[in-house]
Amino acid sequence: MEQEVGSPFLTALNADGGTVPGVEYTVIATRYDEVVTPYTNSFLPPGPHVTDILVQDQCPLDATDHLEIGYDPVALTDVLNALDPAHPRPVPCQVVLPVTGPLL
């Protein structure tokens, strides 16, 4: 219930826009998320310290879903790039299947 749209928890959490000054935010989402629906609910409101990334905008071949995104090569590269922006890595693009992962 706490994660339902309009719940008291989410209302309080988002009351100030969902972010705090001095923190850089990166949100990585997949169009094929079957848990967070619509997937756009993953994103934070636009702001100077917010980066919202959709995996499929970087690699249309990537069909990663909610379970797979934690192991997805595109998402993992995005995490590394967010943690170390001074040394960006190229984002790979390859076929990634839901649940089963990348085809090698």
Secondary structure in CASP SS format (residue, H / E / C, confidence):
PFRMAT SS
TARGET T0000
AUTHOR 0000-0000-0000
METHOD secondary structure of the structure
MODEL  1
M C 1.00
E C 1.00
Q C 1.00
E C 1.00
V C 1.00
G C 1.00
S C 1.00
P H 1.00
F H 1.00
L H 1.00
T H 1.00
A H 1.00
L H 1.00
N C 1.00
A C 1.00
D C 1.00
G C 1.00
G C 1.00
T C 1.00
V C 1.00
P C 1.00
G C 1.00
V C 1.00
E C 1.00
Y E 1.00
T E 1.00
V E 1.00
I E 1.00
A E 1.00
T C 1.00
R C 1.00
Y C 1.00
D C 1.00
E C 1.00
V C 1.00
V C 1.00
T C 1.00
P C 1.00
Y H 1.00
T H 1.00
N H 1.00
S H 1.00
F C 1.00
L C 1.00
P C 1.00
P C 1.00
G C 1.00
P C 1.00
H C 1.00
V E 1.00
T E 1.00
D E 1.00
I E 1.00
L E 1.00
V H 1.00
Q H 1.00
D H 1.00
Q H 1.00
C C 1.00
P C 1.00
L C 1.00
D E 1.00
A C 1.00
T C 1.00
D C 1.00
H C 1.00
L C 1.00
E C 1.00
I H 1.00
G H 1.00
Y H 1.00
D C 1.00
P H 1.00
V H 1.00
A H 1.00
L H 1.00
T H 1.00
D H 1.00
V H 1.00
L H 1.00
N H 1.00
A H 1.00
L H 1.00
D C 1.00
P C 1.00
A C 1.00
H C 1.00
P C 1.00
R C 1.00
P C 1.00
V C 1.00
P C 1.00
C C 1.00
Q C 1.00
V C 1.00
V E 1.00
L E 1.00
P C 1.00
V C 1.00
T C 1.00
G E 1.00
P E 1.00
L C 1.00
L C 1.00
END
